[in-house]
């Protein structure tokens, strides 16, 4: 992308969206940040042009895209819960995802812009293994998140193969600064506040959110359309990661390493039981199936070709901890 590229960022106030906005501004790009908020504090004084509205409203995407060269979608639905709202069915979530993605792709085609679609590692090909495959199928049959993400990614990849200039990025779990609005669900915040007594002894892959943002820019510049582009960082067991955060922050994090399968089953029944009373499961429990779906990942040839520098894990954790300590009430 050239210095004069005009980029629209959907989901600009989310964790990844903020990193993308900051990365683009640092590269001298002109950035329009789309938000439902009138004056998003997460974007205050950054220098981005802020537009307010609802991407699902008729004509909104066309209004926002007009005059831009690139649109980065960091706002794709991510329904982690079994029940997103009372009366919601998985079919409703899939229908909404289909309508939203169709509207996005149609607007991209009309305006002739590049699209970067931020997907998830859960759509990547999984390691072989009968038990792992069966567990993965069960999660996908129960939790709408996995089906919603797969549907949207398939639609974007299909459009790219038919000529739409769209890149699809599949980042691992990301950590880092700038979690405005998502503090309650932040692993780092939970460790700092000692509200996470247990963590699964399950290896996940973790990448700095800033490195994901760099990968978005690199993929667009390389015009890597129509293929999955994994972005991975460091393999680490979840309970070891929690202890590592505690050590760096000088917080006594005596977490118990718990079994992955047992935790996922318990999370399922806890959420189902709470849903019957109109209550939501705690964030740490709702993340259990996503953590269980992770596996040790290695840098792919596609990622190496992008040339993105991956920060050391401790650097990511130090910066994330520092940000949370500087924003105790954000």
Secondary structure, DSSP 8 states (H G I E B T S, - for coil): --TT-EEEEETTTSHHHHHHHHHHHHTT-EEEEEESSSS-GGGTTS--EEEE--TTSTTHHHHHHTT-SEEEE-------SS-SSTT--HHHHHHHHHHHHHHHHHHHHHHT-EEEEE--GGGS-----HHHHHHHHHHHHH-HHHHHHHHHHHHHHHHHHTT--EEEEEE-EEE-S--TT-STT-HHHHHHTT---EEE--EEEEEEHHHHHHHHHHHHHHT-TTSEEEE--EEEEHHHHHHHHHHHHT-----EEE-HHHHHHHHHHHHHHHHHTT----HHHHTHHHHHT-------HHHHHHT-----HHHHHHHHHHHHHH-TT-
